[in-house]
Amino acid sequence: MTADELKVRIQQLHPETMVQVTDLTGTMDHWQVVVVSPVFEGKLTFERQKMVMALLKEEIASNEVHALTMKTYSTSQYQAM
């Protein structure tokens, strides 16, 4: 999975979702993502992470995505930072 493919997959959350992807090791299987989305409003951190993980279920199961760290923000949280 490439960084662009990962970004497109996560952007399926909502058309206004912003995603920043970083390949942590250069092996394209250890990723760090920052996700900002209006669908995260009112959700707890673990709920947000579950939403992202659900989009990548197959890639995680196949080990195509071996490691994923993430920071998730609602749009209003991100704007307040």
KOLKOLMI-602803 format. One record per residue: y, x, z of N, C-alpha, C, CB in turn; residue number from 1. Coordinates in steps of 0.1 Angstrom, whole numbers, always signed. Each point is the difference from the previous one (the first is absolute). Glycine has a CB too. Layout:
# KOLKOLMI-602803
+-------+-------+-------+-------+-------+-------+-------+-------+-------+-------+-------+-------+-----+
|   nyy |   nxx |   nzz |  cayy |  caxx |  cazz |   cyy |   cxx |   czz |  cbyy |  cbxx |  cbzz | num |
+-------+-------+-------+-------+-------+-------+-------+-------+-------+-------+-------+-------+-----+
|     Y |     X |     Z |     Y |     X |     Z |     Y |     X |     Z |     Y |     X |     Z | NUM |
...
+-------+-------+-------+-------+-------+-------+-------+-------+-------+-------+-------+-------+-----+
# end
This chain:
# KOLKOLMI-602803
+-------+-------+-------+-------+-------+-------+-------+-------+-------+-------+-------+-------+-----+
|   nyy |   nxx |   nzz |  cayy |  caxx |  cazz |   cyy |   cxx |   czz |  cbyy |  cbxx |  cbzz | num |
+-------+-------+-------+-------+-------+-------+-------+-------+-------+-------+-------+-------+-----+
|   -12 |    +8 |    +0 |   +12 |    -8 |    +0 |   +12 |    +9 |    +0 |   -12 |   -19 |   +12 |   1 |
|   +21 |   +16 |   -21 |   +13 |    +8 |    -1 |   +10 |    -6 |   +10 |    -5 |    +6 |   -24 |   2 |
|   +16 |    +1 |   +26 |   +11 |    -5 |    +8 |    +6 |   -13 |    -6 |    +5 |   +24 |    +8 |   3 |
|    -4 |   -24 |   -21 |    +6 |   -12 |    -7 |    -9 |   -12 |    +1 |   +11 |   +15 |   -16 |   4 |
|   -25 |   -13 |   +15 |    -9 |   -10 |    +2 |    +0 |    -6 |   +14 |   -14 |   +10 |   -18 |   5 |
|   +15 |    -1 |   +28 |    +1 |    -5 |   +13 |   +13 |    -8 |    +3 |   -13 |   +20 |    +7 |   6 |
|   +24 |   -15 |   -13 |   +13 |    -7 |    +2 |    -1 |   -14 |    -7 |   +12 |   +22 |    +0 |   7 |
|   -17 |   -23 |   -11 |    -2 |   -13 |    -7 |    -8 |    -9 |    +8 |    +3 |   +11 |   -23 |   8 |
|   -14 |    -6 |   +28 |    -9 |    -9 |    +8 |    +7 |    -6 |   +12 |   -20 |   +14 |    -8 |   9 |
|   +27 |    -5 |   +15 |    +7 |    -5 |   +12 |   +11 |    -9 |    -3 |    -6 |   +21 |   +11 |  10 |
|   +12 |   -19 |   -22 |   +11 |    -9 |    -4 |    -4 |   -14 |    -3 |   +11 |   +20 |   -10 |  11 |
|   -24 |   -22 |    +9 |    -6 |   -14 |    -2 |    +3 |    -9 |   +12 |   -18 |   +10 |   -14 |  12 |
|   +22 |    -4 |   +26 |    +4 |    -8 |   +11 |   +11 |   -10 |    -3 |    -7 |   +19 |   +15 |  13 |
|   +17 |   -14 |   -22 |   +12 |    -9 |    -3 |    +8 |    +7 |   -11 |    +0 |   -10 |   +24 |  14 |
|    +6 |    +3 |   -33 |    +8 |    +7 |   -10 |   +11 |    +9 |    +5 |    -5 |   -20 |   -14 |  15 |
|   +10 |   +17 |   +26 |   +11 |    +8 |    +5 |    -5 |   +12 |    +9 |   +15 |   -20 |    -1 |  16 |
|   -28 |   +22 |    +2 |    -5 |   +11 |    +8 |    +3 |   +13 |    -6 |   -19 |   -15 |    +7 |  17 |
|   +24 |   +24 |    +2 |    +3 |   +14 |    -3 |   -10 |    +9 |    +6 |   +25 |    -5 |    -2 |  18 |
|   -30 |   +14 |    -6 |   -11 |    +9 |    +4 |    +4 |   +15 |    -3 |   -17 |   -19 |    -3 |  19 |
|   +15 |   +27 |   +13 |    +2 |   +15 |    -2 |   -14 |    +6 |    +3 |   +25 |    +0 |    +6 |  20 |
|   -30 |    +7 |   -16 |   -14 |    +6 |    +2 |    +1 |   +15 |    -1 |   -10 |   -20 |   -11 |  21 |
|    +3 |   +27 |   +21 |    -1 |   +14 |    +0 |   -14 |    +4 |    +1 |   +22 |    +2 |   +12 |  22 |
|   -26 |    +8 |   -21 |   -14 |    +5 |    +0 |    +1 |   +12 |   +10 |    -5 |    -7 |   -24 |  23 |
|    -2 |    +5 |   +35 |    +1 |   +10 |   +11 |    -7 |   +13 |    -2 |    +2 |   -19 |   +15 |  24 |
|   -13 |   +19 |   -24 |    -8 |   +12 |    -1 |    -1 |    +5 |   -15 |   -13 |    -8 |   +20 |  25 |
|   +18 |    +0 |   -29 |    -1 |    +4 |   -14 |   -13 |    -4 |    -6 |   +15 |   +19 |    +5 |  26 |
|   -24 |   -26 |    +3 |   -13 |    -3 |    -5 |    -1 |   -15 |    -5 |    -9 |   +17 |   +16 |  27 |
|   +20 |   -24 |   -14 |    +1 |   -14 |    -4 |   -10 |    -9 |    +7 |    +8 |    +8 |   -22 |  28 |
|   -10 |    -5 |   +35 |    -8 |    -9 |    +8 |    +5 |    -1 |   +14 |   -20 |    +6 |   -14 |  29 |
|   +30 |    +2 |   +18 |    +7 |    +0 |   +13 |   +14 |    -4 |    -3 |   -16 |   +18 |   +10 |  30 |
|   +20 |   -30 |    -6 |   +13 |    -6 |    -3 |    +8 |    -3 |   +12 |   -10 |    -9 |   -21 |  31 |
|   +23 |   +10 |   +19 |   +10 |    -6 |   +10 |    +8 |   -10 |    -8 |    +0 |   +22 |   +15 |  32 |
|    +2 |   -34 |    -9 |    +8 |    -9 |    -7 |   +11 |    -6 |   +10 |   -19 |    -6 |   -16 |  33 |
|   +30 |    +3 |   +10 |   +10 |    -8 |    +8 |    +2 |   -13 |    -8 |   +12 |   +21 |    +9 |  34 |
|   -14 |   -32 |    -3 |    +0 |   -13 |    -7 |   +11 |    -9 |    +7 |   -25 |    +2 |    -6 |  35 |
|   +34 |    -7 |    -2 |   +10 |    -9 |    +5 |    -1 |   -13 |    -8 |   +16 |   +19 |    +6 |  36 |
|   -19 |   -30 |    +1 |    -2 |   -12 |    -7 |    +5 |   -12 |    +8 |   -20 |   +11 |   -11 |  37 |
|   +25 |   -21 |    +4 |    +4 |   -12 |    +7 |   -12 |    -8 |    +6 |   +19 |    -1 |   -15 |  38 |
|   -31 |    +3 |   +10 |   -12 |    -7 |    +6 |    -3 |    +5 |   +14 |    -9 |    -3 |   -23 |  39 |
|   +15 |   +14 |   +27 |    -3 |    +5 |   +13 |    +9 |    -6 |   +11 |    -7 |   +21 |   -11 |  40 |
|   +17 |   -29 |    +7 |    +8 |    -6 |   +10 |    -8 |    -8 |   +11 |   +19 |    -2 |   -18 |  41 |
|   -17 |    +5 |   +30 |    -6 |    -8 |   +11 |   -15 |    +5 |    +3 |   +15 |   -19 |    -6 |  42 |
|   -19 |   +29 |    -1 |   -14 |    +5 |    +1 |    +0 |   +12 |    +9 |    -7 |    -9 |   -22 |  43 |
|    -4 |   +11 |   +30 |    -2 |   +12 |    +8 |    -4 |   +11 |    -9 |    -6 |   -14 |   +21 |  44 |
|    +7 |   +26 |   -16 |    -3 |   +12 |    -8 |   -15 |    +0 |    -4 |   +17 |   +13 |   +13 |  45 |
|   -26 |   -17 |    -5 |   -14 |    +0 |    -4 |    -3 |   -11 |   -10 |    -6 |    +9 |   +22 |  46 |
|   +14 |   -20 |   -22 |    -2 |   -10 |   -10 |    +5 |    +5 |   -14 |    +3 |   -18 |   +18 |  47 |
|    +8 |   +25 |   -18 |    +5 |    +6 |   -12 |   -10 |   +10 |    -6 |   +24 |    -3 |    +9 |  48 |
|   -29 |   +11 |    +0 |   -10 |   +10 |    -5 |   -12 |    -6 |    -5 |    +9 |   +16 |   +16 |  49 |
|   -14 |   -27 |   -10 |   -12 |    -7 |    -5 |    +3 |    -6 |   -14 |    -7 |    -5 |   +24 |  50 |
|   +19 |    +1 |   -26 |    +4 |    -6 |   -13 |    -1 |   +11 |   -11 |   +15 |   -17 |   +11 |  51 |
|   -10 |   +29 |    -8 |    -1 |   +11 |   -10 |   -14 |    +4 |    -2 |   +23 |    +8 |    +7 |  52 |
|   -30 |    -6 |    +4 |   -14 |    +4 |    -1 |    -9 |   -10 |    -8 |    +3 |   +12 |   +22 |  53 |
|    +0 |   -24 |   -21 |    -8 |   -10 |    -7 |    +2 |    +2 |   -15 |    +3 |   -16 |   +19 |  54 |
|    +9 |   +20 |   -24 |    +2 |    +3 |   -14 |    -8 |   +12 |    -5 |   +23 |   -10 |    +3 |  55 |
|   -27 |   +19 |    +6 |    -7 |   +12 |    -4 |   -14 |    +0 |    +5 |   +22 |   +12 |    +1 |  56 |
|   -28 |   -23 |    +2 |   -13 |    -1 |    +6 |   -11 |    +7 |    -8 |    +7 |   -22 |    +9 |  57 |
|    -7 |   +20 |   -22 |   -10 |    +6 |    -8 |    +2 |   +15 |    -1 |    -2 |   -20 |   -14 |  58 |
|   +14 |   +25 |   +13 |    +3 |   +14 |    -1 |    -4 |    +8 |   +13 |   +18 |    -5 |   -17 |  59 |
|   -15 |    -2 |   +28 |    -4 |    +6 |   +13 |   -15 |    +0 |    +2 |   +22 |    -8 |   +10 |  60 |
|   -29 |    -3 |   -14 |   -14 |    +0 |    +1 |    -7 |   +10 |    -8 |    +2 |   -24 |    +4 |  61 |
|    +3 |   +27 |   -16 |    -6 |   +10 |    -9 |    +5 |   +14 |    +3 |    -1 |   -18 |   -18 |  62 |
|   +10 |   +20 |   +28 |    +5 |   +12 |    +4 |   +10 |    +6 |   -11 |   -21 |    +4 |   +13 |  63 |
|   +25 |   -12 |   -22 |   +10 |    +4 |   -10 |   +13 |    +3 |    +8 |   -11 |   -13 |   -19 |  64 |
|   +14 |    +4 |   +29 |   +11 |    +2 |    +9 |    -7 |    +4 |   +13 |   +16 |   -17 |   -11 |  65 |
|   -16 |   +30 |   +14 |    -7 |    +5 |   +12 |    +9 |    -1 |   +13 |   -12 |   +16 |   -15 |  66 |
|   +24 |   -14 |   +13 |    +9 |    -1 |   +12 |   +13 |    -6 |    -4 |   -10 |   +20 |   +10 |  67 |
|   +16 |   -29 |    -2 |   +12 |    -7 |    -3 |    +8 |    -1 |   +13 |   -11 |   -13 |   -19 |  68 |
|   +23 |   +19 |   +19 |    +9 |    -3 |   +11 |   +11 |    -8 |    -5 |    -6 |   +22 |   +11 |  69 |
|   +11 |   -31 |    -3 |   +11 |    -9 |    -5 |   +10 |    -3 |   +10 |   -16 |    -9 |   -16 |  70 |
|   +28 |    +7 |   +11 |   +11 |    -6 |    +8 |    +4 |   -13 |    -7 |    +8 |   +23 |    +9 |  71 |
|    -8 |   -34 |    -2 |    +3 |   -12 |    -6 |   +12 |    -7 |    +6 |   -24 |    -3 |    -5 |  72 |
|   +33 |    -2 |    -3 |   +13 |    -6 |    +5 |    +3 |   -13 |    -7 |    +8 |   +23 |    +6 |  73 |
|    -3 |   -32 |    +1 |    +5 |   -12 |    -6 |   +13 |    +4 |    -7 |   -10 |   -16 |   +17 |  74 |
|   +15 |    +9 |   -26 |   +13 |    +3 |    -7 |   +11 |    +1 |   +10 |    -8 |   -11 |   -21 |  75 |
|    +9 |    +2 |   +30 |   +11 |    +0 |   +10 |    -1 |   +12 |    +9 |    +1 |   -25 |    -1 |  76 |
|   -13 |   +29 |    +5 |    -2 |   +12 |    +9 |    +5 |   +12 |    -8 |   -20 |   -10 |   +12 |  77 |
|   +16 |   +12 |   -24 |    +3 |   +11 |    -8 |   +15 |    +1 |    -2 |   -22 |    -1 |   -12 |  78 |
|   +29 |   -10 |    +9 |   +14 |    +0 |    -2 |    +8 |    +3 |   +13 |    -3 |   -17 |   -18 |  79 |
|    -3 |   +14 |   +30 |    +7 |    +3 |   +12 |    -2 |   +15 |    +4 |    -4 |   -23 |    +7 |  80 |
|    -5 |   +30 |   -13 |    -2 |   +15 |    +3 |   +12 |    +8 |    -5 |   -25 |    -4 |    +0 |  81 |
+-------+-------+-------+-------+-------+-------+-------+-------+-------+-------+-------+-------+-----+
# end
